[in-house]
Each structure stands twice: as structure tokens, then as C-alpha cells.
Amino acid sequence: MNINLILYILVAIFVLSGIAVFIWSLVDTIRVRSSADYSEIREEKIRAAKERFKNRKGND
């Protein structure tokens, strides 16, 4: 078998695996970022609810 063909196949496998790793890390970054945003929004809602409850309790 021709050595150039083997090298082309190995390079193609290396390039495809590099592209796959890049896409995987990009998706993971987006997922973590959206998770952090969701967590921050949730904490703000909880803080606002506690503040409303404290204000309501003080007015009674």
C-alpha cells in the first residue's frame, strides 16, 4: 500500500477529531454559560421573593 495514502488517511482522522473536539468544547461552553445565567436569574428571583416576604411581614 502506498505510504502517502496512509499518511493522508491519518491526517484526515486527526483533522476530523480536532474539529469534533472543537465543536464539543464550544457546545459545552455554551451549555455552562447558559446554566450560569439560569442560576443567576434564579438567585435573583429568590432574593426578590424573600425581600417581598420581609416587606409584607413588616407591614402586617
Helices and strands as residue ranges (DSSP letters): H 3-59
